[in-house]
């Protein structure tokens, strides 16, 4: 019985990690689409958009070889 509990816990952790990864990718994809579809208006100050630079800086940070 303990082995079944361990397997269930491992599957639960894997499921949560997978869902969190999919959510992160979806948010980043939406952010990129929003930015590129509205970049002219954003640069003119017509639309407000601050998360693009934060996402890109986090992506750069996570892409560093020493991480």
Secondary structure, DSSP 4 states (H G I P E B T S, - for coil): -HHHHHHHHHHHHHHHHHHHHHHHHHHHHHHHHHHHHHHHHHHTTSS---HHHHHHHHHHHHT-TT-
